[in-house]
Amino acid sequence: MKTKQMQPSRLVLALLAAGAIGGAGATALTGSVSMAADAPAAASQPISASVPPNFAQITRDFGPAVVNISVSGTRKVSATESDDPLAQFFGQVPGSRGRAPAREVPMRGEGSGFIVSQDGVILTNAHVVQDAKEVTVKMTDRREYKAKVLGADPQTDVAVIKIEAKNLPVIKVGDVNKLQVGEWVLAIGSPYGLENTATAGIVSAKGRSLPDDTSVPFIQTDVAVNPGNSGGPLFNDRGEVVGINSQIYSRTGGFQGLSFSIPIDLAYKIKDQILEHGKVQHARLGVTVQEVNQDLADSFKLDSPSGALVSSVEKESAADKAGLQPGDVVRKIDGKTIVSSGDLASTITMAAPGEKIKLDVWRAGAQKELVATLGGMPKDKTQASADGQEVQRGQLGLALRPLSPQEQQASGSEGLLIERSAGPSAKAGIQPGDVLLSLNGVPVHNVAQVKEQLSKSGKTVALLVQRGEDKIFVPVQVG
């Protein structure tokens, strides 16, 4: 079971610490709320009592299709990672010149899976079978089979394995689109190797994006899921599989009320590609996106803080050829509303290379339609004046100068070097050495352009800033 720590990127982390990105989500709310005795009760429709689903019946009917998966193999470790108790006393191996040579050590692991066809095709997580030399599948009736890994996709964490058997029990697939937040769900798996363990809870959220896993719109639940549950099924209250249990969010390594499952429709799409082609091809748009908060929405004159804000576009990518630009806000793809940046990534993941999609974007205060033909994933990414010019309007607090040719080559972009940051800009987290690329989505190459855009802006401006290889829009309050 993957344990997620949810660490932001370096630039986002620095800006968050400086207050550039709202930290309301990390604020603890304490205290109590009481209602006055004479306050009128809110009018509402009566909620009928609901009876929990028959989890015992679901477990009896479909539990036999859930399997325990044991894997063994080897992995390379350095001497510092070795479990040899003498290594710490004898140190490095002679002749290693300060660096201990890597060596292979035995690796064993356990997980879960479920049978999707009577001839032995099984779905599980990619991380369950990673580096496995031998995979053993154990049924609920104690029968054991050696399994072959047909394919695995690390990007979505889905793997397909197969055993040689016939007339096996299989699960029934549900419709993820009909799954609602608050519905009962059931997980069956082998937490800590305890086979055929059933745990239940409710759906906490849908379409959840996790750091480094933005291509998967996870189903979040409060079902108790622990190491060993990875790859097991998540059932709805009708006994249909709606997800593959994949990750937990924990500070201890154990379950703390947050578990995440891969939607079954996405998993089946990966399964079908592996069975048909032996590999998985993912579509690619070629953009870097970020969330739209209220300040950015105000800067771009959006009616609500929603959509995916494009912070960079890769040259010669599908997005570049379609005409997407930094500062565009993608609001819809093929008519499907994009609420958060993760929605864009997960939507593209469900598409195929070569597929055409229609993008509804917000640019310069107006709606615009673009058509992109998705690409595939790449194979195994004059002397400026000495003194900066101050930009004073609205107390923005920046000293800017054009990049020198050498600096342009080093940064790979054109813009204005920030020599000094004070006032609102410093408060937002902008630092000397950052490169200002655009203001409210309009590229800027000199101070005059910055002043021109500031004259048209409201109380908040969105600065596209590059720090190292990272780019991000930063909202700055200018009064």
Summary of the structure (lengths in Angstrom):
residues: 479
radius of gyration: 26.5
end to end distance: 48.2
largest distance: 83.8
contacts: 1520
relative contact order: 0.11
helix: 21%
strand: 36%
